[in-house]
Amino acid sequence: MKLLEGDADAARQVIDKLKLAMDGVVGVSLDLAYMRTFLSDDRHYLIAAYADDTPVGFILGYRLHRVDGPRSMMLLYEVGVLEQYRRRGIGRALVDELKRLAEENGCLKMFVATETSNGPAMALYRSAGGVRVASDAAGFEWSW
């Protein structure tokens, strides 16, 4: 289920109970006003998977505008599924839904970066139809 501006409380629960918990962040909760603003941007995609009423997985994507043409690209930024719900097709369903939304919104393609040592991620992306790109990529970051 793609979370929209009116779903700010549900989105905050997904981030608090899944993303922040998986990242080991404790004692932090997102502000509802911030979450509404985030979800109101139609280039942001937060999709949640539920078991009963409990969030068990999420995927975060960003539709990126391009300078060299009118068709955007979808960046699959992050996907996470609670450990006890893994290997049940939830991650694959989340990737498939983001891919569907990307196509529906006219994206040229969808892409993701991951470490080759991340076997579960590599298997997930392959199972969802992703094609590994041969490259000599390196990552850099700037912090302040």
SULTAQUI-V541508 format. One record per pair of residues at least 24 apart in sequence whose C-alpha atoms are under 8 Angstrom apart, sorted by the first residue. I is the first residue (numbers start at 1). GAP is how many residues later the second one is. D is the distance in Angstrom with one decimal. If there is no record, write none. Layout:
BEGIN
I:GAP:D
I:GAP:D
END
This chain:
BEGIN
1:46:5.3
1:47:5.4
1:48:6.6
2:43:6.8
2:44:5.8
2:45:4.2
2:46:6.5
3:36:7.1
3:42:7.5
3:43:5.7
3:44:5.9
3:45:7.2
4:35:5.3
4:36:6.7
5:30:7.7
5:31:5.0
5:32:7.2
5:33:7.8
5:34:4.7
5:35:4.9
6:30:7.1
7:29:7.7
8:24:6.1
8:25:8.0
8:27:5.4
8:28:5.2
8:31:7.3
9:26:8.0
11:24:7.1
11:35:7.7
13:42:7.8
14:34:7.1
14:41:5.9
14:43:7.9
14:44:7.3
17:38:7.6
18:37:7.5
18:38:7.2
18:39:7.0
18:40:7.6
18:62:7.4
18:63:7.6
18:64:7.0
19:61:7.1
22:58:7.9
22:60:8.0
45:53:7.7
47:47:7.1
47:51:7.7
48:46:7.6
49:41:7.1
49:45:7.3
56:25:5.8
56:26:5.4
56:29:6.9
57:24:4.1
57:25:6.2
57:33:7.0
57:34:7.2
57:37:8.0
58:33:8.0
58:36:7.0
59:35:6.2
59:36:7.2
59:39:7.7
61:37:7.3
63:39:7.6
63:44:7.7
71:35:6.4
71:36:5.6
71:37:5.6
72:34:7.1
72:35:4.8
72:36:5.9
72:37:7.8
73:29:7.7
73:34:4.9
73:35:5.4
73:36:5.2
73:37:5.7
73:38:7.7
74:28:6.2
74:33:6.4
74:34:8.0
74:35:6.3
74:36:4.4
74:37:6.3
75:35:5.8
75:36:5.3
75:37:6.0
76:34:6.8
76:35:6.0
76:36:5.1
77:35:6.5
77:36:7.9
91:33:7.0
92:32:6.3
92:33:7.8
92:35:7.2
92:36:5.8
95:30:7.9
95:33:6.7
96:32:6.6
END
